[in-house]
Amino acid sequence: MGLDLVELVLRFEEEFEIALDDEDASEATTVGALFNLICWELAAEGPDGSSDSTHCVHQREFHALRRALVGRMGVTRSAVSLDARLDDLLPAGSRPMQWRLLEEGTGGPLPPLSRPGVVPHGPLIGLGVMMVLVLWSTIEPVSGLLLLLLACPLWAASAVASRVWPATRLPREAETVRSLVGWMAGGHDRWHKAGSRRVQRVRLQAQGQTRRRWTREEVWERMVAITVDQLGIKPEEVRQEARWVQDLRIG
């Protein structure tokens, strides 16, 4: 898809609170094909809004995550795809603060960040080394005690580092947007129990909200209005048989 069509699809996703598959959207070469794709996504809930709750939850969490990334961290909306790596979207230098903002933006605690390398295990490693030196001092008292005295400050430094070193490594559940959305959608119980009462209330209220039930006529009216506004064309040019590239000259 060209950049103009990508931006238009993003506006449709935001308007209807859905996430279209990139491959499916790129294959929708006519206005009518994209219209039917959007109607299909909106109908995935079923007429009573409950036939595919898993689909609904994943959609809601994806939009919550994308709004937080765009609104609070300044990530461009087009960069937030399901397969985007969060390592690329969140620089390591400011990641702890960004992770907190992301938790606030999504309304609940996320999987915790971890410290890189051997930093978390430094005190245990140091303690093991000191125990070896204690045993060594029983064999070679002078050299053993000297090495033990040198090791004590190193052990203390590793203990301090394990507490103050910033946690910047993303958890396995947050390698990509898709994996984090899956964790958010599948871990509601854990999420609610881990959060404060305020967080629980926000998340429960969000779960209680149902997506608007659109009719095909309403979807078409909004698609026409958005397309006219985005491309600066006349409403009568937006026909279902119109091709995006050849007829509407969208790149």
C-alpha positions as CSV (number, residue, x, y, z in Angstrom):
1,M,0.0,0.0,0.0
2,G,1.1,3.5,-0.7
3,L,1.5,6.0,2.1
4,D,-1.7,7.9,1.3
5,L,-3.7,4.6,1.4
6,V,-2.0,3.6,4.6
7,E,-3.0,6.8,6.3
8,L,-6.6,6.4,5.1
9,V,-6.8,2.8,6.4
10,L,-5.4,4.1,9.8
11,R,-8.2,6.6,9.9
12,F,-10.8,3.9,9.2
13,E,-9.3,1.8,12.0
14,E,-9.5,4.6,14.4
15,E,-13.0,5.5,13.4
16,F,-14.4,2.0,13.7
17,E,-12.0,0.8,16.5
18,I,-10.7,-2.2,14.5
19,A,-7.4,-3.5,13.4
20,L,-7.2,-4.6,9.7
21,D,-4.7,-7.2,8.6
22,D,-2.0,-5.4,6.4
23,E,-2.2,-8.1,3.8
24,D,-6.0,-8.1,3.6
25,A,-6.0,-4.3,3.4
26,S,-3.4,-4.3,0.6
27,E,-5.5,-6.7,-1.4
28,A,-8.6,-4.5,-1.2
29,T,-7.9,-2.6,-4.4
30,T,-11.4,-1.1,-4.7
31,V,-13.5,1.0,-2.3
32,G,-16.1,-1.7,-2.1
33,A,-13.5,-4.4,-1.2
34,L,-12.2,-2.3,1.7
35,F,-15.8,-1.5,2.7
36,N,-16.7,-5.2,2.9
37,L,-13.5,-5.9,4.8
38,I,-14.4,-3.3,7.4
39,C,-18.0,-4.6,7.6
40,W,-16.6,-8.1,8.1
41,E,-14.4,-6.9,11.0
42,L,-17.2,-5.1,12.6
43,A,-19.5,-8.1,12.3
44,A,-17.0,-10.4,13.9
45,E,-18.8,-9.6,17.2
46,G,-22.1,-10.8,15.8
47,P,-25.4,-8.9,15.9
48,D,-25.6,-9.2,19.7
49,G,-22.0,-8.1,20.3
50,S,-21.0,-11.3,21.9
51,S,-20.3,-14.0,19.3
52,D,-16.5,-13.6,19.3
53,S,-15.4,-12.1,22.7
54,T,-11.8,-13.1,22.1
55,H,-11.6,-11.1,18.9
56,C,-13.3,-8.2,20.6
57,V,-10.9,-8.2,23.6
58,H,-7.8,-8.3,21.3
59,Q,-9.1,-5.5,19.2
60,R,-9.8,-3.3,22.3
61,E,-6.4,-4.0,23.8
62,F,-4.6,-3.3,20.5
63,H,-6.3,0.1,20.3
64,A,-5.6,0.9,23.9
65,L,-1.9,0.1,23.4
66,R,-1.6,2.0,20.2
67,R,-3.3,5.1,21.7
68,A,-0.8,5.0,24.6
69,L,2.2,4.6,22.3
70,V,1.1,7.4,20.0
71,G,-0.4,9.8,22.6
72,R,2.1,9.4,25.4
73,M,5.3,8.4,23.7
74,G,5.0,10.2,20.4
75,V,5.4,7.0,18.3
76,T,4.0,7.4,14.8
77,R,0.7,5.6,14.4
78,S,1.8,3.8,11.2
79,A,4.8,2.3,13.1
80,V,2.5,0.5,15.5
81,S,1.7,-2.7,13.7
82,L,1.0,-6.1,15.3
83,D,4.5,-7.3,14.3
84,A,6.4,-4.2,15.4
85,R,9.1,-4.9,17.9
86,L,8.7,-2.9,21.1
87,D,12.6,-2.7,21.3
88,D,12.4,-0.5,18.3
89,L,9.5,1.6,19.5
90,L,10.8,2.2,23.1
91,P,14.5,3.4,23.4
92,A,16.3,1.6,26.2
93,G,17.6,4.8,27.7
94,S,14.2,6.1,28.7
95,R,12.4,2.8,28.8
96,P,11.6,2.6,32.6
97,M,9.8,6.0,32.5
98,Q,8.1,5.0,29.2
99,W,7.0,1.7,30.6
100,R,5.3,3.5,33.5
101,L,3.6,5.9,31.0
102,L,2.5,2.9,29.0
103,E,0.9,1.3,32.1
104,E,-1.0,4.5,32.8
105,G,-2.1,4.8,29.2
106,T,-3.4,1.3,29.0
107,G,-5.0,1.4,32.5
108,G,-3.2,-1.6,34.1
109,P,0.2,-3.0,35.2
110,L,2.3,-4.6,32.4
111,P,4.8,-7.5,32.6
112,P,7.8,-6.1,34.6
113,L,11.0,-5.0,33.0
114,S,14.2,-6.8,34.0
115,R,17.8,-5.8,34.5
116,P,20.2,-6.8,31.7
117,G,23.0,-9.4,31.9
118,V,24.2,-10.8,35.3
119,V,23.3,-7.6,37.3
120,P,20.3,-9.3,39.1
121,H,22.5,-12.3,40.1
122,G,25.6,-10.2,41.1
123,P,25.1,-10.5,44.8
124,L,24.6,-14.3,44.7
125,I,27.7,-14.7,42.5
126,G,29.7,-12.5,44.8
127,L,28.5,-14.5,47.9
128,G,29.6,-17.7,46.2
129,V,33.0,-16.2,45.5
130,M,33.4,-15.1,49.1
131,M,32.5,-18.5,50.4
132,V,35.2,-20.0,48.2
133,L,37.7,-17.5,49.6
134,V,36.7,-18.3,53.2
135,L,37.5,-21.9,52.5
136,W,40.7,-20.9,50.8
137,S,41.7,-18.8,53.8
138,T,41.7,-22.0,55.9
139,I,44.4,-23.4,53.6
140,E,46.3,-20.2,52.9
141,P,45.4,-17.7,55.7
142,V,47.4,-14.7,54.5
143,S,46.5,-14.7,50.8
144,G,42.9,-16.0,51.5
145,L,42.2,-13.1,54.0
146,L,43.7,-10.6,51.6
147,L,41.6,-11.7,48.7
148,L,38.5,-11.8,51.0
149,L,39.1,-8.2,52.0
150,L,39.4,-7.2,48.4
151,A,36.2,-9.1,47.5
152,C,34.0,-7.5,50.2
153,P,33.8,-4.1,48.5
154,L,33.1,-5.8,45.2
155,W,30.3,-7.8,46.7
156,A,28.8,-4.7,48.3
157,A,29.0,-2.8,45.0
158,S,27.2,-5.7,43.1
159,A,24.5,-5.7,45.8
160,V,23.9,-2.0,45.4
161,A,24.0,-2.3,41.6
162,S,21.4,-5.0,41.7
163,R,19.0,-2.6,43.4
164,V,19.7,0.7,41.6
165,W,20.6,-0.5,38.1
166,P,17.6,0.5,35.9
167,A,15.5,-2.3,34.5
168,T,15.4,-1.9,30.8
169,R,15.1,-5.4,29.3
170,L,11.6,-6.1,27.9
171,P,9.9,-9.3,29.1
172,R,9.3,-12.2,26.7
173,E,5.6,-11.3,26.7
174,A,6.4,-7.9,25.2
175,E,8.8,-8.7,22.4
176,T,6.3,-7.5,19.8
177,V,3.0,-5.5,19.9
178,R,1.2,-8.8,19.0
179,S,2.7,-10.7,22.0
180,L,1.9,-7.8,24.4
181,V,-1.7,-7.5,23.1
182,G,-2.0,-11.3,23.6
183,W,-0.8,-11.0,27.2
184,M,-3.2,-8.1,27.9
185,A,-6.1,-9.9,26.3
186,G,-5.4,-13.2,28.0
187,G,-4.2,-12.0,31.4
188,H,-7.1,-9.9,32.7
189,D,-7.5,-11.8,36.0
190,R,-3.8,-11.4,36.7
191,W,-3.9,-7.8,35.6
192,H,-6.8,-6.8,37.8
193,K,-5.4,-8.6,40.9
194,A,-2.0,-7.0,40.5
195,G,-3.4,-3.4,40.2
196,S,-4.7,-0.9,42.6
197,R,-8.4,-0.4,43.1
198,R,-8.3,2.5,40.8
199,V,-6.7,0.4,38.1
200,Q,-9.2,-2.4,38.7
201,R,-12.1,0.0,38.3
202,V,-10.7,1.5,35.0
203,R,-10.1,-2.0,33.5
204,L,-13.5,-3.4,34.6
205,Q,-15.2,-0.3,33.1
206,A,-13.3,-0.8,29.9
207,Q,-14.4,-4.4,29.7
208,G,-18.0,-3.4,30.3
209,Q,-17.9,-1.0,27.3
210,T,-19.2,-2.6,24.1
211,R,-18.2,-1.5,20.6
212,R,-20.8,0.5,18.7
213,R,-23.0,-1.6,16.5
214,W,-22.7,-0.2,13.0
215,T,-25.1,-0.8,10.1
216,R,-23.7,-1.2,6.6
217,E,-25.3,2.1,5.7
218,E,-23.6,3.9,8.6
219,V,-20.2,2.4,7.7
220,W,-20.6,3.5,4.1
221,E,-21.5,7.0,5.1
222,R,-18.5,7.4,7.4
223,M,-16.2,5.8,4.9
224,V,-17.3,8.3,2.2
225,A,-17.0,11.3,4.6
226,I,-13.5,10.2,5.7
227,T,-12.3,9.5,2.2
228,V,-13.6,12.9,1.0
229,D,-11.9,14.7,3.8
230,Q,-8.6,12.7,3.4
231,L,-8.3,12.9,-0.3
232,G,-10.1,16.2,-1.0
233,I,-12.4,14.7,-3.6
234,K,-16.1,14.9,-4.3
235,P,-18.5,12.5,-2.5
236,E,-19.9,11.2,-5.8
237,E,-16.4,10.0,-6.8
238,V,-16.4,7.5,-3.9
239,R,-18.2,4.6,-5.5
240,Q,-17.8,1.0,-4.4
241,E,-16.5,0.0,-7.8
242,A,-13.9,2.8,-7.8
243,R,-10.3,1.6,-7.7
244,W,-8.1,3.3,-5.2
245,V,-5.1,3.8,-7.5
246,Q,-6.5,4.1,-11.0
247,D,-9.7,6.0,-10.2
248,L,-9.1,7.9,-7.0
249,R,-5.4,8.4,-7.8
250,I,-4.3,7.5,-4.3
251,G,-0.7,6.4,-3.8
